[in-house]
Amino acid sequence: MDSKSVDDTLGIDSLASHLVIGRGYFNKNCNYCHATSISHYMNEQGWDSITQIMGISAGLNESQIIDLNSYVIWQLERTDSSNMTPVIGAYRQW
């Protein structure tokens, strides 16, 4: 019997639970203040910077920011590279 648990919405096993946690931070903290989407409007380095700056603004600690960034980069890798939707936060934060 396989003892792995699977998060069906992400399609990942329990060994990658930091992605599930990061998704929670994204949904709760990022989308709480403003609508956003993960697109190729910014490259990986841009997302690294944004998650660091906005993670601090959201009151996340370094470990939480790492989980958030891991999820964002993981999702970016699975997003169609032609998706160039501008990433604009509320009040023109970005």
TIMIKOL-127256 format. One record per atom (N, C-alpha, C, CB): residue number from 1; y, z, x; atom name; residue in one letter. Coordinates in pm, whole numbers, always signed. Glycine has a CB too. Layout:
residues N
nunu, yy, zz, xx, lotor, lumdo
NUM, Y, Z, X, CA, A
...
***
This chain:
residues 94
nunu, yy, zz, xx, lotor, lumdo
1, -118, +0, +85, N, M
1, +0, +0, +0, CA, M
1, +124, +0, +89, C, M
1, +0, +122, -96, CB, M
2, +220, -83, +57, N, D
2, +345, -91, +131, CA, D
2, +437, +21, +85, C, D
2, +412, -229, +112, CB, D
3, +485, +103, +181, N, S
3, +568, +218, +145, CA, S
3, +716, +188, +149, C, S
3, +538, +332, +237, CB, S
4, +753, +65, +180, N, K
4, +895, +30, +186, CA, K
4, +954, +27, +46, C, K
4, +916, -106, +255, CB, K
5, +1077, +76, +36, N, S
5, +1149, +59, -90, CA, S
5, +1245, -57, -72, C, S
5, +1226, +191, -132, CB, S
6, +1277, -123, -180, N, V
6, +1362, -241, -172, CA, V
6, +1478, -228, -270, C, V
6, +1282, -370, -201, CB, V
7, +1597, -257, -221, N, D
7, +1713, -267, -308, CA, D
7, +1717, -411, -355, C, D
7, +1847, -224, -234, CB, D
8, +1685, -434, -482, N, D
8, +1672, -570, -533, CA, D
8, +1802, -650, -528, C, D
8, +1622, -566, -674, CB, D
9, +1915, -584, -541, N, T
9, +2041, -658, -543, CA, T
9, +2078, -711, -405, C, T
9, +2153, -570, -596, CB, T
10, +2036, -641, -300, N, L
10, +2064, -688, -165, CA, L
10, +1944, -756, -101, C, L
10, +2109, -574, -79, CB, L
11, +1824, -722, -149, N, G
11, +1704, -779, -90, CA, G
11, +1677, -725, +49, C, G
11, +1716, -927, -86, CB, G
12, +1704, -598, +71, N, I
12, +1681, -537, +201, CA, I
12, +1592, -416, +184, C, I
12, +1815, -498, +268, CB, I
13, +1523, -378, +291, N, D
13, +1436, -262, +282, CA, D
13, +1511, -135, +320, C, D
13, +1313, -280, +372, CB, D
14, +1444, -23, +307, N, S
14, +1508, +106, +328, CA, S
14, +1552, +126, +473, C, S
14, +1415, +216, +288, CB, S
15, +1498, +49, +566, N, L
15, +1539, +60, +705, CA, L
15, +1684, +14, +724, C, L
15, +1446, -21, +795, CB, L
16, +1735, -62, +631, N, A
16, +1873, -111, +639, CA, A
16, +1959, -42, +534, C, A
16, +1877, -264, +621, CB, A
17, +1932, +85, +511, N, S
17, +2005, +158, +406, CA, S
17, +2155, +167, +436, C, S
17, +1948, +298, +390, CB, S
18, +2195, +152, +563, N, H
18, +2338, +154, +593, CA, H
18, +2412, +40, +523, C, H
18, +2360, +145, +743, CB, H
19, +2342, -69, +494, N, L
19, +2405, -179, +419, CA, L
19, +2429, -139, +274, C, L
19, +2319, -305, +426, CB, L
20, +2334, -66, +218, N, V
20, +2350, -18, +80, CA, V
20, +2465, +82, +75, C, V
20, +2219, +46, +28, CB, V
21, +2471, +170, +173, N, I
21, +2580, +268, +179, CA, I
21, +2713, +195, +198, C, I
21, +2557, +370, +294, CB, I
22, +2716, +97, +287, N, G
22, +2839, +20, +311, CA, G
22, +2885, -54, +186, C, G
22, +2817, -79, +423, CB, G
23, +2789, -107, +110, N, R
23, +2824, -174, -16, CA, R
23, +2888, -74, -111, C, R
23, +2699, -239, -81, CB, R
24, +2838, +48, -113, N, G
24, +2896, +152, -197, CA, G
24, +3040, +180, -159, C, G
24, +2815, +280, -188, CB, G
25, +3068, +189, -29, N, Y
25, +3206, +211, +16, CA, Y
25, +3294, +92, -23, C, Y
25, +3211, +232, +170, CB, Y
26, +3241, -29, -7, N, F
26, +3318, -149, -43, CA, F
26, +3353, -146, -192, C, F
26, +3240, -277, -8, CB, F
27, +3252, -120, -275, N, N
27, +3275, -120, -420, CA, N
27, +3365, -6, -465, C, N
27, +3142, -113, -494, CB, N
28, +3346, +111, -406, N, K
28, +3423, +228, -448, CA, K
28, +3561, +232, -385, C, K
28, +3347, +354, -413, CB, K
29, +3569, +216, -254, N, N
29, +3695, +235, -185, CA, N
29, +3783, +110, -179, C, N
29, +3668, +282, -47, CB, N
30, +3725, -3, -147, N, C
30, +3806, -126, -135, CA, C
30, +3849, -175, -273, C, C
30, +3726, -236, -62, CB, C
31, +3753, -192, -361, N, N
31, +3784, -244, -495, CA, N
31, +3856, -142, -583, C, N
31, +3658, -288, -563, CB, N
32, +3857, -15, -543, N, Y
32, +3929, +86, -620, CA, Y
32, +4080, +61, -615, C, Y
32, +3897, +228, -567, CB, Y
33, +4128, +22, -498, N, C
33, +4272, +2, -480, CA, C
33, +4318, -140, -509, C, C
33, +4311, +39, -339, CB, C
34, +4233, -237, -483, N, H
34, +4272, -377, -503, CA, H
34, +4150, -465, -510, C, H
34, +4365, -424, -391, CB, H
35, +4166, -576, -578, N, A
35, +4057, -673, -584, CA, A
35, +4048, -744, -450, C, A
35, +4078, -776, -701, CB, A
36, +3929, -767, -405, N, T
36, +3910, -840, -281, CA, T
36, +3776, -914, -287, C, T
36, +3915, -745, -158, CB, T
37, +3759, -1008, -199, N, S
37, +3632, -1078, -189, CA, S
37, +3603, -1100, -41, C, S
37, +3635, -1214, -266, CB, S
38, +3477, -1114, -10, N, I
38, +3437, -1140, +128, CA, I
38, +3425, -1291, +141, C, I
38, +3301, -1067, +164, CB, I
39, +3517, -1349, +215, N, S
39, +3516, -1494, +231, CA, S
39, +3541, -1529, +377, C, S
39, +3623, -1560, +140, CB, S
40, +3528, -1656, +406, N, H
40, +3550, -1706, +542, CA, H
40, +3698, -1735, +567, C, H
40, +3467, -1831, +566, CB, H
41, +3784, -1686, +478, N, Y
41, +3928, -1694, +502, CA, Y
41, +3960, -1620, +632, C, Y
41, +4009, -1635, +382, CB, Y
42, +3882, -1516, +660, N, M
42, +3893, -1444, +786, CA, M
42, +3759, -1452, +858, C, M
42, +3934, -1296, +764, CB, M
43, +3764, -1459, +990, N, N
43, +3641, -1460, +1067, CA, N
43, +3591, -1317, +1089, C, N
43, +3663, -1532, +1204, CB, N
44, +3482, -1303, +1161, N, E
44, +3423, -1170, +1182, CA, E
44, +3520, -1074, +1249, C, E
44, +3296, -1182, +1266, CB, E
45, +3597, -1121, +1346, N, Q
45, +3692, -1034, +1414, CA, Q
45, +3802, -988, +1317, C, Q
45, +3754, -1107, +1534, CB, Q
46, +3843, -1076, +1228, N, G
46, +3942, -1039, +1127, CA, G
46, +3890, -931, +1035, C, G
46, +3984, -1160, +1045, CB, G
47, +3763, -946, +993, N, W
47, +3702, -845, +907, CA, W
47, +3683, -714, +982, C, W
47, +3567, -895, +854, CB, W
48, +3648, -719, +1111, N, D
48, +3636, -596, +1191, CA, D
48, +3768, -519, +1188, C, D
48, +3596, -629, +1337, CB, D
49, +3876, -592, +1206, N, S
49, +4009, -529, +1206, CA, S
49, +4045, -472, +1069, C, S
49, +4114, -630, +1251, CB, S
50, +4022, -552, +966, N, I
50, +4056, -508, +829, CA, I
50, +3976, -386, +788, C, I
50, +4032, -622, +730, CB, I
51, +3846, -385, +815, N, T
51, +3766, -270, +774, CA, T
51, +3808, -144, +850, C, T
51, +3616, -297, +798, CB, T
52, +3849, -159, +974, N, Q
52, +3896, -43, +1051, CA, Q
52, +4027, +11, +993, C, Q
52, +3915, -83, +1200, CB, Q
53, +4124, -76, +973, N, I
53, +4256, -35, +922, CA, I
53, +4245, +20, +781, C, I
53, +4355, -153, +925, CB, I
54, +4180, -56, +694, N, M
54, +4173, -14, +555, CA, M
54, +4077, +102, +535, C, M
54, +4130, -131, +467, CB, M
55, +3974, +111, +619, N, G
55, +3883, +225, +611, CA, G
55, +3955, +355, +639, C, G
55, +3768, +207, +709, CB, G
56, +4041, +353, +740, N, I
56, +4122, +472, +771, CA, I
56, +4215, +503, +654, C, I
56, +4204, +451, +902, CB, I
57, +4279, +400, +599, N, S
57, +4369, +419, +484, CA, S
57, +4295, +478, +365, C, S
57, +4435, +286, +444, CB, S
58, +4167, +443, +351, N, A
58, +4087, +492, +239, CA, A
58, +4028, +631, +266, C, A
58, +3975, +395, +210, CB, A
59, +4053, +684, +386, N, G
59, +4004, +817, +419, CA, G
59, +3860, +821, +467, C, G
59, +4018, +905, +301, CB, G
60, +3807, +706, +508, N, L
60, +3670, +702, +558, CA, L
60, +3667, +749, +703, C, L
60, +3611, +559, +546, CB, L
61, +3557, +814, +741, N, N
61, +3541, +854, +881, CA, N
61, +3478, +737, +958, C, N
61, +3454, +983, +894, CB, N
62, +3466, +753, +1090, N, E
62, +3419, +642, +1174, CA, E
62, +3280, +594, +1134, C, E
62, +3419, +685, +1321, CB, E
63, +3191, +686, +1102, N, S
63, +3055, +649, +1061, CA, S
63, +3057, +569, +931, C, S
63, +2969, +775, +1044, CB, S
64, +3141, +609, +838, N, Q
64, +3153, +538, +711, CA, Q
64, +3213, +399, +732, C, Q
64, +3238, +618, +612, CB, Q
65, +3309, +389, +821, N, I
65, +3371, +260, +851, CA, I
65, +3268, +165, +914, C, I
65, +3493, +278, +946, CB, I
66, +3181, +219, +997, N, I
66, +3076, +136, +1058, CA, I
66, +2983, +83, +950, C, I
66, +2995, +218, +1163, CB, I
67, +2945, +168, +854, N, D
67, +2859, +123, +744, CA, D
67, +2930, +17, +659, C, D
67, +2818, +242, +655, CB, D
68, +3057, +41, +630, N, L
68, +3137, -56, +553, CA, L
68, +3142, -190, +625, C, L
68, +3280, -3, +528, CB, L
69, +3175, -186, +753, N, N
69, +3187, -309, +831, CA, N
69, +3052, -381, +840, C, N
69, +3241, -279, +971, CB, N
70, +2944, -306, +857, N, S
70, +2810, -367, +863, CA, S
70, +2781, -444, +735, C, S
70, +2702, -259, +885, CB, S
71, +2814, -385, +621, N, Y
71, +2791, -453, +494, CA, Y
71, +2878, -579, +483, C, Y
71, +2821, -359, +375, CB, Y
72, +3006, -567, +517, N, V
72, +3097, -682, +505, CA, V
72, +3051, -798, +592, C, V
72, +3241, -641, +542, CB, V
73, +3015, -769, +717, N, I
73, +2971, -875, +808, CA, I
73, +2838, -933, +762, C, I
73, +2959, -822, +953, CB, I
74, +2747, -848, +714, N, W
74, +2619, -894, +660, CA, W
74, +2643, -989, +543, C, W
74, +2532, -774, +616, CB, W
75, +2734, -950, +454, N, Q
75, +2765, -1033, +337, CA, Q
75, +2835, -1163, +380, C, Q
75, +2853, -955, +238, CB, Q
76, +2923, -1154, +477, N, L
76, +2992, -1274, +527, CA, L
76, +2892, -1376, +579, C, L
76, +3093, -1236, +638, CB, L
77, +2790, -1329, +649, N, E
77, +2688, -1419, +704, CA, E
77, +2610, -1489, +594, C, E
77, +2592, -1341, +793, CB, E
78, +2611, -1436, +474, N, R
78, +2538, -1493, +361, CA, R
78, +2629, -1566, +263, C, R
78, +2463, -1385, +289, CB, R
79, +2754, -1575, +295, N, T
79, +2852, -1642, +210, CA, T
79, +2871, -1784, +258, C, T
79, +2986, -1565, +210, CB, T
80, +2876, -1876, +166, N, D
80, +2898, -2017, +198, CA, D
80, +3024, -2031, +284, C, D
80, +2909, -2102, +68, CB, D
81, +3010, -2094, +399, N, S
81, +3123, -2105, +492, CA, S
81, +3238, -2188, +435, C, S
81, +3076, -2167, +623, CB, S
82, +3214, -2261, +327, N, S
82, +3323, -2335, +265, CA, S
82, +3406, -2246, +172, C, S
82, +3268, -2456, +187, CB, S
83, +3359, -2121, +151, N, N
83, +3434, -2026, +70, CA, N
83, +3552, -1974, +151, C, N
83, +3343, -1908, +22, CB, N
84, +3668, -2031, +129, N, M
84, +3789, -1994, +202, CA, M
84, +3890, -1926, +110, C, M
84, +3852, -2117, +267, CB, M
85, +3840, -1857, +8, N, T
85, +3926, -1787, -85, CA, T
85, +4015, -1690, -8, C, T
85, +3844, -1713, -192, CB, T
86, +4147, -1701, -23, N, P
86, +4234, -1608, +47, CA, P
86, +4203, -1463, +7, C, P
86, +4382, -1639, +18, CB, P
87, +4205, -1378, +105, N, V
87, +4179, -1237, +84, CA, V
87, +4313, -1168, +75, C, V
87, +4090, -1175, +198, CB, V
88, +4356, -1139, -46, N, I
88, +4488, -1079, -67, CA, I
88, +4470, -952, -146, C, I
88, +4584, -1176, -141, CB, I
89, +4512, -842, -89, N, G
89, +4505, -714, -157, CA, G
89, +4623, -695, -250, C, G
89, +4499, -600, -57, CB, G
90, +4618, -588, -324, N, A
90, +4728, -553, -413, CA, A
90, +4853, -528, -329, C, A
90, +4694, -428, -501, CB, A
91, +4965, -556, -385, N, Y
91, +5093, -534, -318, CA, Y
91, +5102, -604, -183, C, Y
91, +5115, -385, -299, CB, Y
92, +5030, -716, -170, N, R
92, +5031, -797, -49, CA, R
92, +4996, -715, +76, C, R
92, +5168, -861, -30, CB, R
93, +4898, -628, +62, N, Q
93, +4857, -543, +173, CA, Q
93, +4807, -622, +292, C, Q
93, +4750, -447, +128, CB, Q
94, +4745, -738, +265, N, W
94, +4691, -816, +376, CA, W
94, +4768, -942, +388, C, W
94, +4543, -847, +358, CB, W
***
